[in-house]
Amino acid sequence: MNNIQDKQRNERVTTLERAIFILDYLMETKEKPNFSQIASALNIPNGTAFNILKTLEKYGLIERDIVSKHYQLGMKLFQLGNHVESIRELREAAIPFMRELTRNTRETSQLGILFEDSLSFLEIIEGLSTTTRAEISLKLPLHAPAAGKVLFAYQPEEVIAHILKRIDFPRFTKNTIVEPDQILAELQKVREQGYAIDDEEVFMGTVCLAAPIFNHNKRVCAALGITGDAIRIKTNLESLIKAVQHGATNISIRLGFIGR
């Protein structure tokens, strides 16, 4: 705690930093402190401390006992922690099968998740014949990449409708599907066949395949995919689809999925 106080004496401290100091203090202190104890311990002006505490409480990051007026960490932090843990578990479960998929197909394997109505790659394992390089945490719209289609297709109907109304879908190539009715038809096809194909819809000359990964709640939590040269992928399409689906199934089982 002395390090925090020294920092506040010697530097201009932002409101965000002070909020972090408060969260750290509540995590480290054994007893639940009240307002005065927090402001005094962290050398924060009362007015500033009051505003920060009200904001943290508003968003569930801290909780205040109505009777004692003492503060403790809130359930929102617990939920965030669980989310981080689930992401870690997903990545750990997926990597061995991604390596196997890349080794067997020689194509780049990708682990995609839904993030703010977009596709984000949590892990990428480069193949021996890489034609394009996607970046981890790169955000892409859902309508064109194979992994994005999978994540889009398995959302509740109301979520799909909301995304279709709210987002403009860019045309990356002449093959990109951008009309809402065509996108809906494509999503229905993905659900029926259990996999998605990006047929040169993001990059000409590149084809991607993806299949859904289910968690223990039987919900799609991610998509496993491969990407590679269009001619090579199309030449071996059937076997590559099976390989991707097999990998996605194994990851799902590792996450506790026991079938629908």
C-alpha positions as CSV (number, residue, x, y, z in Angstrom):
1,M,0.0,0.0,0.0
2,N,3.0,2.3,0.6
3,N,3.9,2.1,-3.1
4,I,0.4,3.3,-4.0
5,Q,0.7,6.3,-1.6
6,D,4.2,7.1,-2.8
7,K,2.9,7.1,-6.4
8,Q,0.1,9.5,-5.6
9,R,2.4,11.9,-3.8
10,N,5.0,12.0,-6.6
11,E,2.9,11.8,-9.8
12,R,-0.3,13.2,-11.2
13,V,-2.7,10.3,-10.8
14,T,-5.7,9.8,-13.1
15,T,-9.2,9.0,-11.9
16,L,-8.8,5.5,-13.5
17,E,-5.6,4.8,-11.6
18,R,-7.3,5.9,-8.3
19,A,-10.2,3.5,-9.1
20,I,-7.7,0.7,-9.6
21,F,-6.0,1.6,-6.3
22,I,-9.4,1.3,-4.6
23,L,-10.0,-2.1,-6.1
24,D,-6.5,-3.2,-5.1
25,Y,-7.1,-1.9,-1.6
26,L,-10.4,-3.7,-1.2
27,M,-8.7,-6.9,-2.4
28,E,-5.8,-6.7,0.0
29,T,-7.5,-5.4,3.2
30,K,-8.8,-8.0,5.6
31,E,-11.6,-6.0,6.9
32,K,-14.3,-4.2,4.9
33,P,-13.5,-0.5,5.1
34,N,-15.9,2.4,5.1
35,F,-15.7,5.6,3.0
36,S,-13.4,7.5,5.3
37,Q,-11.0,4.6,5.7
38,I,-10.6,4.2,1.9
39,A,-10.1,7.9,1.3
40,S,-7.6,8.2,4.1
41,A,-5.6,5.1,3.3
42,L,-5.2,6.0,-0.3
43,N,-4.8,9.8,0.2
44,I,-7.7,10.5,-2.1
45,P,-9.7,13.8,-1.6
46,N,-13.2,13.1,-0.2
47,G,-15.0,14.4,-3.2
48,T,-12.9,12.4,-5.7
49,A,-13.2,9.3,-3.6
50,F,-17.0,9.7,-3.3
51,N,-17.4,10.0,-7.1
52,I,-15.2,7.0,-7.8
53,L,-16.9,4.8,-5.3
54,K,-20.3,5.7,-6.7
55,T,-19.2,4.8,-10.2
56,L,-17.6,1.5,-9.2
57,E,-20.8,0.7,-7.2
58,K,-23.0,1.6,-10.1
59,Y,-21.3,-0.9,-12.4
60,G,-21.1,-3.7,-9.8
61,L,-17.4,-3.6,-9.3
62,I,-17.8,-2.9,-5.6
63,E,-20.7,-3.3,-3.2
64,R,-21.6,-1.2,-0.1
65,D,-23.4,-2.8,2.8
66,I,-26.6,-0.8,3.4
67,V,-26.4,-1.0,7.2
68,S,-22.7,-0.8,8.0
69,K,-21.8,1.4,5.0
70,H,-18.7,-0.7,4.5
71,Y,-17.4,-1.6,1.0
72,Q,-16.3,-4.9,-0.6
73,L,-15.5,-6.1,-4.1
74,G,-18.6,-6.7,-6.2
75,M,-20.0,-9.6,-8.2
76,K,-19.0,-8.0,-11.5
77,L,-15.4,-8.7,-10.8
78,F,-16.2,-12.3,-10.0
79,Q,-18.0,-12.5,-13.4
80,L,-15.1,-10.9,-15.2
81,G,-12.7,-13.3,-13.5
82,N,-14.9,-16.3,-14.5
83,H,-14.8,-15.0,-18.1
84,V,-11.1,-14.7,-18.1
85,E,-10.8,-18.2,-16.7
86,S,-13.2,-19.6,-19.3
87,I,-11.1,-18.0,-22.1
88,R,-8.0,-19.5,-20.6
89,E,-9.6,-22.9,-20.3
90,L,-10.8,-22.7,-23.9
91,R,-7.4,-21.8,-25.2
92,E,-5.7,-24.6,-23.2
93,A,-8.3,-27.1,-24.4
94,A,-8.0,-26.0,-28.1
95,I,-4.2,-25.7,-28.6
96,P,-3.3,-29.4,-28.7
97,F,-6.1,-30.1,-31.3
98,M,-5.1,-27.0,-33.3
99,R,-1.6,-28.3,-33.5
100,E,-2.8,-31.7,-34.6
101,L,-5.1,-30.1,-37.2
102,T,-2.3,-28.0,-38.6
103,R,0.1,-30.9,-38.6
104,N,-2.4,-33.1,-40.4
105,T,-3.6,-30.6,-43.0
106,R,-0.5,-28.4,-43.3
107,E,-3.0,-25.4,-43.2
108,T,-3.1,-22.5,-40.7
109,S,-5.6,-23.3,-37.8
110,Q,-7.5,-20.5,-36.0
111,L,-9.5,-20.3,-32.8
112,G,-12.2,-17.6,-33.2
113,I,-14.5,-16.1,-30.5
114,L,-17.3,-13.6,-30.5
115,F,-16.2,-10.2,-29.3
116,E,-18.4,-7.1,-29.5
117,D,-20.4,-8.4,-32.4
118,S,-17.2,-9.2,-34.3
119,L,-14.9,-12.2,-34.8
120,S,-11.7,-12.1,-32.9
121,F,-8.9,-14.7,-33.1
122,L,-7.8,-16.1,-29.7
123,E,-5.1,-18.3,-31.1
124,I,-3.5,-18.9,-34.5
125,I,-1.1,-21.7,-35.4
126,E,0.6,-21.1,-38.7
127,G,0.6,-23.9,-41.3
128,L,3.5,-24.8,-43.7
129,S,1.8,-23.2,-46.6
130,T,0.6,-19.8,-45.3
131,T,-1.1,-17.6,-47.9
132,T,-2.5,-14.9,-45.6
133,R,-1.6,-13.9,-42.0
134,A,-4.4,-13.1,-39.6
135,E,-3.5,-11.5,-36.3
136,I,-4.6,-12.5,-32.8
137,S,-7.2,-10.1,-31.5
138,L,-7.8,-8.8,-35.0
139,K,-11.6,-8.0,-35.3
140,L,-13.5,-9.0,-38.4
141,P,-17.2,-8.7,-39.2
142,L,-19.1,-11.9,-38.8
143,H,-20.7,-12.3,-42.3
144,A,-17.6,-13.2,-44.4
145,P,-15.0,-15.3,-42.4
146,A,-15.9,-18.9,-41.9
147,A,-15.4,-18.7,-38.1
148,G,-17.5,-15.6,-38.0
149,K,-20.3,-17.3,-39.9
150,V,-20.3,-20.1,-37.3
151,L,-20.4,-17.8,-34.3
152,F,-23.1,-15.7,-36.0
153,A,-25.2,-18.7,-37.0
154,Y,-25.5,-20.1,-33.5
155,Q,-26.6,-16.9,-31.8
156,P,-30.2,-16.6,-30.6
157,E,-32.6,-15.3,-33.3
158,E,-33.1,-12.0,-31.6
159,V,-29.3,-11.4,-31.4
160,I,-29.0,-12.2,-35.1
161,A,-31.8,-9.8,-36.0
162,H,-30.2,-7.1,-33.8
163,I,-26.8,-7.5,-35.5
164,L,-28.3,-7.5,-39.0
165,K,-30.1,-4.2,-38.2
166,R,-27.2,-2.5,-36.4
167,I,-24.2,-3.3,-38.5
168,D,-23.2,-2.5,-42.1
169,F,-21.6,-5.5,-43.8
170,P,-18.6,-4.5,-46.0
171,R,-18.0,-6.3,-49.3
172,F,-14.4,-7.5,-49.3
173,T,-14.5,-9.4,-52.6
174,K,-17.0,-10.1,-55.4
175,N,-17.9,-13.3,-53.5
176,T,-18.8,-11.5,-50.2
177,I,-22.5,-11.9,-49.2
178,V,-23.8,-8.6,-47.9
179,E,-27.6,-8.6,-48.3
180,P,-29.4,-9.5,-45.0
181,D,-31.7,-12.1,-46.6
182,Q,-28.7,-13.8,-48.2
183,I,-26.8,-13.7,-44.9
184,L,-29.8,-15.3,-43.1
185,A,-29.9,-18.0,-45.7
186,E,-26.2,-18.6,-45.3
187,L,-26.5,-18.9,-41.5
188,Q,-29.3,-21.4,-41.9
189,K,-27.1,-23.4,-44.1
190,V,-24.3,-23.3,-41.6
191,R,-26.6,-24.6,-38.8
192,E,-27.9,-27.4,-41.1
193,Q,-24.5,-28.7,-42.2
194,G,-22.6,-28.0,-39.0
195,Y,-19.7,-26.1,-40.6
196,A,-19.1,-22.9,-42.6
197,I,-17.1,-22.0,-45.7
198,D,-15.5,-18.7,-46.6
199,D,-15.3,-19.1,-50.3
200,E,-12.8,-16.3,-51.1
201,E,-15.2,-13.9,-49.4
202,V,-12.5,-12.0,-47.4
203,F,-9.5,-12.5,-49.7
204,M,-9.5,-13.7,-53.2
205,G,-7.4,-16.9,-53.5
206,T,-8.0,-17.9,-49.9
207,V,-10.7,-20.3,-48.6
208,C,-11.5,-20.9,-44.9
209,L,-13.4,-23.7,-43.2
210,A,-14.8,-23.6,-39.6
211,A,-16.9,-25.7,-37.3
212,P,-18.6,-24.8,-33.9
213,I,-17.1,-25.6,-30.5
214,F,-19.6,-26.2,-27.8
215,N,-19.1,-25.8,-24.1
216,H,-20.5,-27.8,-21.2
217,N,-23.7,-25.7,-21.3
218,K,-24.2,-26.9,-24.9
219,R,-23.6,-23.4,-26.2
220,V,-21.3,-22.4,-29.0
221,C,-18.4,-20.6,-27.3
222,A,-15.9,-20.6,-30.2
223,A,-15.1,-21.7,-33.7
224,L,-12.2,-23.8,-35.0
225,G,-11.1,-23.1,-38.5
226,I,-8.4,-23.5,-41.1
227,T,-7.4,-21.1,-43.8
228,G,-5.3,-21.7,-47.0
229,D,-4.9,-21.5,-50.7
230,A,-8.3,-21.7,-52.5
231,I,-7.3,-24.4,-55.0
232,R,-5.6,-26.6,-52.4
233,I,-8.6,-26.3,-50.0
234,K,-11.2,-27.0,-52.7
235,T,-9.2,-30.0,-54.0
236,N,-9.4,-31.6,-50.5
237,L,-12.6,-30.0,-49.4
238,E,-14.4,-33.1,-48.0
239,S,-11.5,-34.5,-46.0
240,L,-10.6,-31.0,-44.6
241,I,-14.2,-30.4,-43.5
242,K,-14.1,-33.7,-41.6
243,A,-10.7,-32.8,-40.0
244,V,-12.0,-29.4,-38.8
245,Q,-15.2,-30.9,-37.4
246,H,-13.3,-33.7,-35.7
247,G,-11.0,-31.1,-34.1
248,A,-13.9,-29.0,-33.0
249,T,-15.7,-32.0,-31.5
250,N,-12.6,-33.0,-29.5
251,I,-12.3,-29.5,-28.1
252,S,-16.0,-29.5,-27.2
253,I,-15.6,-32.8,-25.3
254,R,-12.5,-31.4,-23.5
255,L,-14.7,-28.5,-22.4
256,G,-17.3,-30.8,-21.0
257,F,-19.8,-31.0,-23.9
258,I,-21.6,-34.3,-23.9
259,G,-23.8,-33.9,-27.0
260,R,-27.1,-32.4,-27.9
